[in-house]
């Protein structure tokens, strides 16, 4: 049976081996990440954004730093739907798809969805 000192020595030796392996693999992994970032046009700013990846990046276009990304392009033949709801900060929603965060937050605060209807509807 091994003594406590023998086991602690083995632990130290294994921890050193693990650190060496991690060091070697770390450099290789960082290089692989850099290569993929370059191939996909990903920047550090993209990695730091809350969403992680922007629609403009997925579409293959380059977003201008410091400016909001342009709205998605409409497919030919697709009809544009007029907004049906307007939020307190000027946010617009057609009433289609998932309820936007701004409206969900207002509803949680006790407001009615109808309060945000645009008068033309």
N, CA, C and O atoms as CSV, one atom per row, in Angstrom:
chain,resi,resn,atom,element,x,y,z
A,1,UNK,N,N,0.840,-1.171,0.000
A,1,UNK,CA,C,0.000,0.000,0.000
A,1,UNK,C,C,0.895,1.246,0.000
A,1,UNK,O,O,1.915,1.283,0.687
A,2,UNK,N,N,0.515,2.239,-0.755
A,2,UNK,CA,C,1.301,3.462,-0.862
A,2,UNK,C,C,1.104,4.346,0.359
A,2,UNK,O,O,0.046,4.356,0.989
A,3,UNK,N,N,2.140,5.074,0.663
A,3,UNK,CA,C,2.040,6.012,1.781
A,3,UNK,C,C,1.486,7.348,1.282
A,3,UNK,O,O,1.435,7.604,0.079
A,4,UNK,N,N,1.086,8.168,2.202
A,4,UNK,CA,C,0.543,9.479,1.876
A,4,UNK,C,C,1.555,10.310,1.092
A,4,UNK,O,O,1.192,11.005,0.143
A,5,UNK,N,N,2.802,10.237,1.483
A,5,UNK,CA,C,3.856,10.992,0.792
A,5,UNK,C,C,3.996,10.533,-0.649
A,5,UNK,O,O,4.156,11.359,-1.549
A,6,UNK,N,N,3.939,9.209,-0.884
A,6,UNK,CA,C,4.024,8.672,-2.250
A,6,UNK,C,C,2.860,9.189,-3.100
A,6,UNK,O,O,3.044,9.595,-4.247
A,7,UNK,N,N,1.683,9.167,-2.525
A,7,UNK,CA,C,0.489,9.612,-3.268
A,7,UNK,C,C,0.585,11.108,-3.584
A,7,UNK,O,O,0.262,11.530,-4.694
A,8,UNK,N,N,1.028,11.906,-2.611
A,8,UNK,CA,C,1.175,13.342,-2.850
A,8,UNK,C,C,2.232,13.621,-3.912
A,8,UNK,O,O,2.078,14.544,-4.711
A,9,UNK,N,N,3.287,12.844,-3.927
A,9,UNK,CA,C,4.328,12.993,-4.953
A,9,UNK,C,C,3.757,12.663,-6.334
A,9,UNK,O,O,4.024,13.363,-7.311
A,10,UNK,N,N,2.973,11.592,-6.399
A,10,UNK,CA,C,2.331,11.221,-7.668
A,10,UNK,C,C,1.376,12.327,-8.129
A,10,UNK,O,O,1.327,12.658,-9.313
A,11,UNK,N,N,0.626,12.891,-7.191
A,11,UNK,CA,C,-0.314,13.969,-7.523
A,11,UNK,C,C,0.446,15.152,-8.108
A,11,UNK,O,O,0.044,15.692,-9.138
A,12,UNK,N,N,1.530,15.559,-7.474
A,12,UNK,CA,C,2.348,16.670,-7.979
A,12,UNK,C,C,2.854,16.391,-9.387
A,12,UNK,O,O,2.796,17.250,-10.267
A,13,UNK,N,N,3.356,15.158,-9.587
A,13,UNK,CA,C,3.887,14.769,-10.895
A,13,UNK,C,C,2.783,14.821,-11.961
A,13,UNK,O,O,3.001,15.332,-13.059
A,14,UNK,N,N,1.603,14.292,-11.634
A,14,UNK,CA,C,0.484,14.295,-12.579
A,14,UNK,C,C,-0.021,15.716,-12.855
A,14,UNK,O,O,-0.387,16.036,-13.986
A,15,UNK,N,N,-0.040,16.561,-11.832
A,15,UNK,CA,C,-0.469,17.941,-12.033
A,15,UNK,C,C,0.497,18.686,-12.947
A,15,UNK,O,O,0.076,19.505,-13.764
A,16,UNK,N,N,1.789,18.402,-12.810
A,16,UNK,CA,C,2.779,19.029,-13.690
A,16,UNK,C,C,2.587,18.544,-15.123
A,16,UNK,O,O,2.658,19.337,-16.061
A,17,UNK,N,N,2.346,17.251,-15.297
A,17,UNK,CA,C,2.099,16.702,-16.633
A,17,UNK,C,C,0.846,17.342,-17.240
A,17,UNK,O,O,0.833,17.701,-18.417
A,18,UNK,N,N,-0.197,17.479,-16.434
A,18,UNK,CA,C,-1.443,18.081,-16.909
A,18,UNK,C,C,-1.207,19.532,-17.338
A,18,UNK,O,O,-1.733,19.969,-18.362
A,19,UNK,N,N,-0.432,20.267,-16.571
A,19,UNK,CA,C,-0.133,21.664,-16.902
A,19,UNK,C,C,0.655,21.754,-18.207
A,19,UNK,O,O,0.404,22.641,-19.023
A,20,UNK,N,N,1.614,20.833,-18.411
A,20,UNK,CA,C,2.401,20.811,-19.644
A,20,UNK,C,C,1.505,20.523,-20.858
A,20,UNK,O,O,1.619,21.180,-21.893
A,21,UNK,N,N,0.633,19.552,-20.718
A,21,UNK,CA,C,-0.281,19.196,-21.814
A,21,UNK,C,C,-1.215,20.365,-22.112
A,21,UNK,O,O,-1.451,20.701,-23.272
A,22,UNK,N,N,-1.737,20.976,-21.066
A,22,UNK,CA,C,-2.645,22.113,-21.249
A,22,UNK,C,C,-1.936,23.249,-21.970
A,22,UNK,O,O,-2.510,23.886,-22.853
A,23,UNK,N,N,-0.691,23.502,-21.594
A,23,UNK,CA,C,0.084,24.566,-22.226
A,23,UNK,C,C,0.261,24.310,-23.722
A,23,UNK,O,O,0.083,25.215,-24.537
A,24,UNK,N,N,0.612,23.073,-24.079
A,24,UNK,CA,C,0.792,22.725,-25.497
A,24,UNK,C,C,-0.522,22.835,-26.250
A,24,UNK,O,O,-0.566,23.408,-27.338
A,25,UNK,N,N,-1.586,22.297,-25.690
A,25,UNK,CA,C,-2.886,22.310,-26.364
A,25,UNK,C,C,-3.486,23.709,-26.405
A,25,UNK,O,O,-4.244,24.031,-27.319
A,26,UNK,N,N,-3.155,24.540,-25.426
A,26,UNK,CA,C,-3.673,25.900,-25.382
A,26,UNK,C,C,-3.245,26.669,-26.625
A,26,UNK,O,O,-4.077,27.273,-27.301
A,27,UNK,N,N,-1.958,26.648,-26.925
A,27,UNK,CA,C,-1.437,27.370,-28.091
A,27,UNK,C,C,-2.091,26.873,-29.382
A,27,UNK,O,O,-2.457,27.669,-30.247
A,28,UNK,N,N,-2.232,25.577,-29.502
A,28,UNK,CA,C,-2.845,24.992,-30.691
A,28,UNK,C,C,-4.314,25.420,-30.800
A,28,UNK,O,O,-4.785,25.766,-31.884
A,29,UNK,N,N,-5.024,25.395,-29.687
A,29,UNK,CA,C,-6.446,25.767,-29.678
A,29,UNK,C,C,-6.625,27.240,-30.014
A,29,UNK,O,O,-7.520,27.589,-30.784
A,30,UNK,N,N,-5.792,28.109,-29.453
A,30,UNK,CA,C,-5.876,29.538,-29.759
A,30,UNK,C,C,-5.653,29.767,-31.251
A,30,UNK,O,O,-6.355,30.575,-31.860
A,31,UNK,N,N,-4.703,29.080,-31.837
A,31,UNK,CA,C,-4.440,29.246,-33.270
A,31,UNK,C,C,-5.641,28.783,-34.095
A,31,UNK,O,O,-5.997,29.429,-35.081
A,32,UNK,N,N,-6.271,27.666,-33.699
A,32,UNK,CA,C,-7.463,27.186,-34.410
A,32,UNK,C,C,-8.597,28.200,-34.316
A,32,UNK,O,O,-9.306,28.436,-35.295
A,33,UNK,N,N,-8.767,28.793,-33.149
A,33,UNK,CA,C,-9.819,29.808,-32.973
A,33,UNK,C,C,-9.532,31.023,-33.845
A,33,UNK,O,O,-10.435,31.553,-34.492
A,34,UNK,N,N,-8.267,31.469,-33.864
A,34,UNK,CA,C,-7.892,32.616,-34.706
A,34,UNK,C,C,-8.158,32.327,-36.178
A,34,UNK,O,O,-8.663,33.184,-36.903
A,35,UNK,N,N,-7.816,31.121,-36.615
A,35,UNK,CA,C,-8.045,30.751,-38.013
A,35,UNK,C,C,-9.530,30.804,-38.357
A,35,UNK,O,O,-9.906,31.319,-39.410
A,36,UNK,N,N,-10.373,30.275,-37.474
A,36,UNK,CA,C,-11.814,30.287,-37.728
A,36,UNK,C,C,-12.375,31.699,-37.681
A,36,UNK,O,O,-13.247,32.046,-38.478
A,37,UNK,N,N,-11.885,32.517,-36.758
A,37,UNK,CA,C,-12.341,33.905,-36.682
A,37,UNK,C,C,-12.020,34.629,-37.981
A,37,UNK,O,O,-12.841,35.385,-38.501
A,38,UNK,N,N,-10.821,34.394,-38.502
A,38,UNK,CA,C,-10.421,35.042,-39.743
A,38,UNK,C,C,-11.268,34.529,-40.914
A,38,UNK,O,O,-11.685,35.317,-41.763
A,39,UNK,N,N,-11.522,33.232,-40.967
A,39,UNK,CA,C,-12.289,32.643,-42.060
A,39,UNK,C,C,-13.730,33.158,-42.082
A,39,UNK,O,O,-14.301,33.360,-43.153
A,40,UNK,N,N,-14.320,33.370,-40.895
A,40,UNK,CA,C,-15.709,33.808,-40.817
A,40,UNK,C,C,-15.849,35.311,-40.625
A,40,UNK,O,O,-16.969,35.818,-40.563
A,41,UNK,N,N,-14.745,36.031,-40.531
A,41,UNK,CA,C,-14.805,37.476,-40.345
A,41,UNK,C,C,-15.303,37.876,-38.962
A,41,UNK,O,O,-15.932,38.923,-38.802
A,42,UNK,N,N,-15.025,37.052,-37.976
A,42,UNK,CA,C,-15.474,37.330,-36.608
A,42,UNK,C,C,-14.445,38.209,-35.921
A,42,UNK,O,O,-13.242,37.973,-36.033
A,43,UNK,N,N,-14.921,39.232,-35.203
A,43,UNK,CA,C,-14.033,40.106,-34.448
A,43,UNK,C,C,-14.226,39.870,-32.957
A,43,UNK,O,O,-15.176,39.208,-32.539
A,44,UNK,N,N,-13.319,40.416,-32.165
A,44,UNK,CA,C,-13.443,40.312,-30.711
A,44,UNK,C,C,-14.732,40.992,-30.268
A,44,UNK,O,O,-15.382,40.534,-29.328
A,45,UNK,N,N,-15.105,42.074,-30.930
A,45,UNK,CA,C,-16.346,42.790,-30.600
A,45,UNK,C,C,-17.559,41.875,-30.794
A,45,UNK,O,O,-18.504,41.932,-30.007
A,46,UNK,N,N,-17.542,41.042,-31.821
A,46,UNK,CA,C,-18.635,40.088,-32.037
A,46,UNK,C,C,-18.753,39.129,-30.857
A,46,UNK,O,O,-19.857,38.775,-30.445
A,47,UNK,N,N,-17.620,38.716,-30.320
A,47,UNK,CA,C,-17.615,37.774,-29.203
A,47,UNK,C,C,-18.095,38.425,-27.916
A,47,UNK,O,O,-18.621,37.743,-27.036
A,48,UNK,N,N,-17.921,39.725,-27.797
A,48,UNK,CA,C,-18.298,40.436,-26.584
A,48,UNK,C,C,-19.742,40.908,-26.604
A,48,UNK,O,O,-20.267,41.290,-25.558
A,49,UNK,N,N,-20.405,40.894,-27.762
A,49,UNK,CA,C,-21.786,41.368,-27.829
A,49,UNK,C,C,-22.701,40.381,-27.125
A,49,UNK,O,O,-22.427,39.181,-27.119
A,50,UNK,N,N,-23.812,40.883,-26.516
A,50,UNK,CA,C,-24.717,40.002,-25.768
A,50,UNK,C,C,-25.326,38.900,-26.619
A,50,UNK,O,O,-25.550,37.795,-26.127
A,51,UNK,N,N,-25.593,39.180,-27.877
A,51,UNK,CA,C,-26.200,38.177,-28.743
A,51,UNK,C,C,-25.171,37.189,-29.263
A,51,UNK,O,O,-25.515,36.068,-29.638
A,52,UNK,N,N,-23.930,37.595,-29.285
A,52,UNK,CA,C,-22.877,36.697,-29.724
A,52,UNK,C,C,-22.630,36.753,-31.207
A,52,UNK,O,O,-21.480,36.842,-31.637
A,53,UNK,N,N,-23.667,36.705,-31.993
A,53,UNK,CA,C,-23.486,36.757,-33.445
A,53,UNK,C,C,-24.593,37.597,-34.034
A,53,UNK,O,O,-25.755,37.460,-33.651
A,54,UNK,N,N,-24.243,38.460,-34.956
A,54,UNK,CA,C,-25.204,39.371,-35.545
A,54,UNK,C,C,-25.740,38.873,-36.860
A,54,UNK,O,O,-25.078,38.106,-37.558
A,55,UNK,N,N,-26.936,39.303,-37.205
A,55,UNK,CA,C,-27.561,38.903,-38.464
A,55,UNK,C,C,-26.726,39.367,-39.653
A,55,UNK,O,O,-26.648,38.683,-40.673
A,56,UNK,N,N,-26.100,40.542,-39.512
A,56,UNK,CA,C,-25.298,41.041,-40.624
A,56,UNK,C,C,-24.087,40.154,-40.871
A,56,UNK,O,O,-23.655,40.005,-42.014
A,57,UNK,N,N,-23.533,39.561,-39.814
A,57,UNK,CA,C,-22.400,38.657,-39.986
A,57,UNK,C,C,-22.837,37.365,-40.659
A,57,UNK,O,O,-22.143,36.855,-41.538
A,58,UNK,N,N,-23.992,36.831,-40.247
A,58,UNK,CA,C,-24.462,35.581,-40.838
A,58,UNK,C,C,-24.781,35.771,-42.310
A,58,UNK,O,O,-24.616,34.845,-43.104
A,59,UNK,N,N,-25.232,36.951,-42.681
A,59,UNK,CA,C,-25.586,37.212,-44.060
A,59,UNK,C,C,-24.353,37.421,-44.929
A,59,UNK,O,O,-24.447,37.459,-46.155
A,60,UNK,N,N,-23.191,37.555,-44.281
A,60,UNK,CA,C,-21.951,37.694,-45.034
A,60,UNK,C,C,-21.557,39.126,-45.281
A,60,UNK,O,O,-20.539,39.364,-45.931
A,61,UNK,N,N,-22.316,40.103,-44.791
A,61,UNK,CA,C,-21.948,41.495,-44.985
A,61,UNK,C,C,-21.144,41.980,-43.799
A,61,UNK,O,O,-21.230,41.420,-42.707
A,62,UNK,N,N,-20.371,43.011,-44.015
A,62,UNK,CA,C,-19.551,43.573,-42.947
A,62,UNK,C,C,-20.321,44.712,-42.279
A,62,UNK,O,O,-20.744,45.650,-42.956
A,63,UNK,N,N,-20.507,44.642,-40.966
A,63,UNK,CA,C,-21.169,45.708,-40.228
A,63,UNK,C,C,-20.153,46.819,-39.993
A,63,UNK,O,O,-18.976,46.546,-39.759
A,64,UNK,N,N,-20.600,48.062,-40.054
A,64,UNK,CA,C,-19.733,49.187,-39.800
A,64,UNK,C,C,-19.626,49.364,-38.299
A,64,UNK,O,O,-20.640,49.439,-37.606
A,65,UNK,N,N,-18.407,49.430,-37.795
A,65,UNK,CA,C,-18.194,49.529,-36.348
A,65,UNK,C,C,-18.817,50.815,-35.823
A,65,UNK,O,O,-18.672,51.883,-36.418
A,66,UNK,N,N,-19.511,50.693,-34.701
A,66,UNK,CA,C,-20.105,51.856,-34.052
A,66,UNK,C,C,-21.469,52.233,-34.581
A,66,UNK,O,O,-22.096,53.141,-34.035
A,67,UNK,N,N,-21.951,51.588,-35.605
A,67,UNK,CA,C,-23.267,51.888,-36.157
A,67,UNK,C,C,-24.145,50.666,-36.039
A,67,UNK,O,O,-23.662,49.534,-36.017
A,68,UNK,N,N,-25.453,50.906,-35.963
A,68,UNK,CA,C,-26.387,49.791,-35.892
A,68,UNK,C,C,-26.401,49.059,-37.235
A,68,UNK,O,O,-26.226,49.669,-38.290
A,69,UNK,N,N,-26.610,47.761,-37.178
A,69,UNK,CA,C,-26.672,46.969,-38.400
A,69,UNK,C,C,-27.934,47.317,-39.169
A,69,UNK,O,O,-28.967,47.617,-38.571
A,70,UNK,N,N,-27.853,47.280,-40.476
A,70,UNK,CA,C,-29.015,47.564,-41.312
A,70,UNK,C,C,-30.054,46.478,-41.129
A,70,UNK,O,O,-29.731,45.346,-40.769
A,71,UNK,N,N,-31.321,46.838,-41.384
A,71,UNK,CA,C,-32.395,45.851,-41.266
A,71,UNK,C,C,-32.190,44.757,-42.302
A,71,UNK,O,O,-31.502,44.950,-43.304
A,72,UNK,N,N,-32.792,43.622,-42.045
A,72,UNK,CA,C,-32.680,42.505,-42.979
A,72,UNK,C,C,-33.268,42.907,-44.325
A,72,UNK,O,O,-34.246,43.651,-44.392
A,73,UNK,N,N,-32.666,42.412,-45.379
A,73,UNK,CA,C,-33.193,42.708,-46.694
A,73,UNK,C,C,-34.445,41.875,-46.932
A,73,UNK,O,O,-34.542,40.730,-46.490
A,74,UNK,N,N,-35.393,42.468,-47.634
A,74,UNK,CA,C,-36.657,41.798,-47.904
A,74,UNK,C,C,-36.504,40.976,-49.169
A,74,UNK,O,O,-35.943,41.448,-50.157
A,75,UNK,N,N,-36.997,39.758,-49.142
A,75,UNK,CA,C,-36.928,38.887,-50.300
A,75,UNK,C,C,-37.836,39.435,-51.400
A,75,UNK,O,O,-38.883,40.012,-51.105
A,76,UNK,N,N,-37.450,39.263,-52.652
A,76,UNK,CA,C,-38.303,39.731,-53.743
A,76,UNK,C,C,-39.678,39.073,-53.664
A,76,UNK,O,O,-39.795,37.864,-53.464
A,77,UNK,N,N,-40.699,39.883,-53.823
A,77,UNK,CA,C,-42.062,39.368,-53.791
A,77,UNK,C,C,-42.664,39.314,-52.398
A,77,UNK,O,O,-43.855,39.040,-52.250
A,78,UNK,N,N,-41.849,39.576,-51.364
A,78,UNK,CA,C,-42.365,39.543,-49.995
A,78,UNK,C,C,-43.008,40.887,-49.677
A,78,UNK,O,O,-42.419,41.938,-49.928
A,79,UNK,N,N,-44.209,40.851,-49.128
A,79,UNK,CA,C,-44.924,42.075,-48.790
A,79,UNK,C,C,-44.437,42.590,-47.440
A,79,UNK,O,O,-44.187,41.809,-46.522
A,80,UNK,N,N,-44.303,43.909,-47.327
A,80,UNK,CA,C,-43.937,44.526,-46.072
A,80,UNK,C,C,-45.220,44.764,-45.284
A,80,UNK,O,O,-46.201,45.272,-45.826
A,81,UNK,N,N,-45.210,44.400,-44.022
A,81,UNK,CA,C,-46.387,44.559,-43.180
A,81,UNK,C,C,-46.244,45.845,-42.376
A,81,UNK,O,O,-45.209,46.085,-41.755
A,82,UNK,N,N,-47.279,46.662,-42.391
A,82,UNK,CA,C,-47.258,47.915,-41.655
A,82,UNK,C,C,-47.247,47.633,-40.160
A,82,UNK,O,O,-47.847,46.657,-39.708
A,83,UNK,N,N,-46.572,48.476,-39.390
A,83,UNK,CA,C,-46.563,48.265,-37.945
A,83,UNK,C,C,-47.953,48.464,-37.349
A,83,UNK,O,O,-48.712,49.334,-37.778
A,84,UNK,N,N,-48.267,47.648,-36.360
A,84,UNK,CA,C,-49.572,47.696,-35.712
A,84,UNK,C,C,-49.453,48.259,-34.294
A,84,UNK,O,O,-50.409,48.821,-33.758
A,85,UNK,N,N,-48.266,48.102,-33.693
A,85,UNK,CA,C,-48.034,48.550,-32.327
A,85,UNK,C,C,-46.818,49.468,-32.282
A,85,UNK,O,O,-45.850,49.277,-33.020
A,86,UNK,N,N,-46.884,50.471,-31.400
A,86,UNK,CA,C,-45.755,51.384,-31.223
A,86,UNK,C,C,-45.453,51.490,-29.736
A,86,UNK,O,O,-46.349,51.731,-28.926
A,87,UNK,N,N,-44.169,51.308,-29.379
A,87,UNK,CA,C,-43.753,51.325,-27.983
A,87,UNK,C,C,-43.440,52.711,-27.478
A,87,UNK,O,O,-43.415,53.662,-28.259
A,88,UNK,N,N,-43.203,52.847,-26.194
A,88,UNK,CA,C,-42.921,54.147,-25.586
A,88,UNK,C,C,-41.621,54.784,-26.076
A,88,UNK,O,O,-41.472,56.004,-26.007
A,89,UNK,N,N,-40.701,53.995,-26.557
A,89,UNK,CA,C,-39.432,54.515,-27.078
A,89,UNK,C,C,-39.444,54.585,-28.608
A,89,UNK,O,O,-38.399,54.778,-29.230
A,90,UNK,N,N,-40.625,54.429,-29.211
A,90,UNK,CA,C,-40.737,54.465,-30.667
A,90,UNK,C,C,-40.550,53.120,-31.339
A,90,UNK,O,O,-40.471,53.053,-32.566
A,91,UNK,N,N,-40.477,52.043,-30.562
A,91,UNK,CA,C,-40.318,50.710,-31.130
A,91,UNK,C,C,-41.588,50.368,-31.918
A,91,UNK,O,O,-42.692,50.763,-31.543
A,92,UNK,N,N,-41.410,49.636,-33.003
A,92,UNK,CA,C,-42.547,49.242,-33.831
A,92,UNK,C,C,-42.638,47.730,-33.918
A,92,UNK,O,O,-41.624,47.032,-33.890
A,93,UNK,N,N,-43.869,47.227,-34.024
A,93,UNK,CA,C,-44.096,45.793,-34.182
A,93,UNK,C,C,-45.324,45.601,-35.040
A,93,UNK,O,O,-46.334,46.280,-34.859
A,94,UNK,N,N,-45.233,44.660,-35.989
A,94,UNK,CA,C,-46.337,44.400,-36.915
A,94,UNK,C,C,-47.444,43.576,-36.281
A,94,UNK,O,O,-48.548,43.505,-36.821
A,95,UNK,N,N,-47.167,42.956,-35.152
A,95,UNK,CA,C,-48.160,42.081,-34.538
A,95,UNK,C,C,-47.966,40.638,-34.967
A,95,UNK,O,O,-48.703,39.751,-34.535
A,96,UNK,N,N,-46.980,40.403,-35.811
A,96,UNK,CA,C,-46.686,39.045,-36.279
A,96,UNK,C,C,-45.452,38.509,-35.570
A,96,UNK,O,O,-44.564,39.270,-35.184
A,97,UNK,N,N,-45.406,37.217,-35.405
A,97,UNK,CA,C,-44.240,36.593,-34.774
A,97,UNK,C,C,-44.283,36.716,-33.266
A,97,UNK,O,O,-45.325,37.008,-32.680
A,98,UNK,N,N,-43.132,36.488,-32.644
A,98,UNK,CA,C,-43.039,36.541,-31.192
A,98,UNK,C,C,-43.258,37.957,-30.679
A,98,UNK,O,O,-42.902,38.929,-31.345
A,99,UNK,N,N,-43.838,38.067,-29.503
A,99,UNK,CA,C,-44.031,39.372,-28.877
A,99,UNK,C,C,-42.652,39.945,-28.549
A,99,UNK,O,O,-41.833,39.275,-27.920
A,100,UNK,N,N,-42.394,41.200,-28.981
A,100,UNK,CA,C,-41.078,41.776,-28.707
A,100,UNK,C,C,-40.869,42.023,-27.212
A,100,UNK,O,O,-41.827,42.138,-26.447
A,101,UNK,N,N,-39.623,42.100,-26.823
A,101,UNK,CA,C,-39.284,42.265,-25.412
A,101,UNK,C,C,-39.897,43.522,-24.810
A,101,UNK,O,O,-40.393,43.499,-23.683
A,102,UNK,N,N,-39.864,44.628,-25.567
A,102,UNK,CA,C,-40.382,45.872,-25.015
A,102,UNK,C,C,-41.859,45.740,-24.672
A,102,UNK,O,O,-42.302,46.268,-23.652
A,103,UNK,N,N,-42.633,45.037,-25.512
A,103,UNK,CA,C,-44.063,44.874,-25.252
A,103,UNK,C,C,-44.301,43.872,-24.122
A,103,UNK,O,O,-45.183,44.076,-23.288
A,104,UNK,N,N,-43.532,42.811,-24.091
A,104,UNK,CA,C,-43.665,41.833,-23.013
A,104,UNK,C,C,-43.382,42.492,-21.663
A,104,UNK,O,O,-44.058,42.207,-20.674
A,105,UNK,N,N,-42.377,43.376,-21.626
A,105,UNK,CA,C,-42.045,44.074,-20.379
A,105,UNK,C,C,-43.192,44.994,-19.959
A,105,UNK,O,O,-43.514,45.084,-18.774
A,106,UNK,N,N,-43.801,45.670,-20.918
A,106,UNK,CA,C,-44.915,46.564,-20.610
A,106,UNK,C,C,-46.122,45.778,-20.086
A,106,UNK,O,O,-46.797,46.214,-19.154
A,107,UNK,N,N,-46.383,44.640,-20.681
A,107,UNK,CA,C,-47.496,43.790,-20.240
A,107,UNK,C,C,-47.233,43.292,-18.820
A,107,UNK,O,O,-48.148,43.240,-17.998
A,108,UNK,N,N,-45.974,42.923,-18.533
A,108,UNK,CA,C,-45.615,42.486,-17.181
A,108,UNK,C,C,-45.841,43.586,-16.155
A,108,UNK,O,O,-46.146,43.309,-14.995
A,109,UNK,N,N,-45.691,44.835,-16.587
A,109,UNK,CA,C,-45.878,45.979,-15.683
A,109,UNK,C,C,-47.349,46.347,-15.529
A,109,UNK,O,O,-47.677,47.314,-14.841
A,110,UNK,N,N,-48.247,45.575,-16.169
A,110,UNK,CA,C,-49.668,45.803,-16.000
A,110,UNK,C,C,-50.343,46.545,-17.141
A,110,UNK,O,O,-51.546,46.799,-17.089
A,111,UNK,N,N,-49.588,46.893,-18.166
A,111,UNK,CA,C,-50.179,47.572,-19.321
A,111,UNK,C,C,-50.885,46.561,-20.218
A,111,UNK,O,O,-50.584,45.367,-20.199
A,112,UNK,N,N,-51.824,47.064,-20.997
A,112,UNK,CA,C,-52.537,46.234,-21.955
A,112,UNK,C,C,-51.867,46.359,-23.317
A,112,UNK,O,O,-51.343,47.416,-23.669
A,113,UNK,N,N,-51.889,45.298,-24.059
A,113,UNK,CA,C,-51.332,45.299,-25.414
A,113,UNK,C,C,-52.047,46.353,-26.270
A,113,UNK,O,O,-51.433,47.002,-27.117
A,114,UNK,N,N,-53.341,46.509,-26.036
A,114,UNK,CA,C,-54.149,47.465,-26.813
A,114,UNK,C,C,-53.710,48.921,-26.620
A,114,UNK,O,O,-53.959,49.762,-27.483
A,115,UNK,N,N,-53.059,49.217,-25.496
A,115,UNK,CA,C,-52.594,50.568,-25.242
A,115,UNK,C,C,-51.563,51.008,-26.274
A,115,UNK,O,O,-51.363,52.205,-26.476
A,116,UNK,N,N,-50.917,50.067,-26.917
A,116,UNK,CA,C,-49.828,50.379,-27.829
A,116,UNK,C,C,-50.249,50.258,-29.297
A,116,UNK,O,O,-49.408,50.365,-30.190
A,117,UNK,N,N,-51.539,50.036,-29.553
A,117,UNK,CA,C,-52.034,49.978,-30.922
A,117,UNK,C,C,-51.828,51.333,-31.610
A,117,UNK,O,O,-52.026,52.382,-30.998
A,118,UNK,N,N,-51.443,51.301,-32.846
A,118,UNK,CA,C,-51.302,52.529,-33.624
A,118,UNK,C,C,-52.707,52.894,-34.114
A,118,UNK,O,O,-53.440,52.012,-34.561
A,119,UNK,N,N,-53.091,54.140,-34.044
A,119,UNK,CA,C,-54.462,54.595,-34.290
A,119,UNK,C,C,-55.033,54.175,-35.649
A,119,UNK,O,O,-56.243,53.981,-35.766
A,120,UNK,N,N,-54.199,54.032,-36.665
A,120,UNK,CA,C,-54.688,53.691,-38.007
A,120,UNK,C,C,-55.303,52.297,-38.067
A,120,UNK,O,O,-56.028,51.985,-39.012
A,121,UNK,N,N,-55.026,51.456,-37.075
A,121,UNK,CA,C,-55.532,50.089,-37.093
A,121,UNK,C,C,-56.793,49.974,-36.346
A,121,UNK,O,O,-57.362,48.886,-36.258
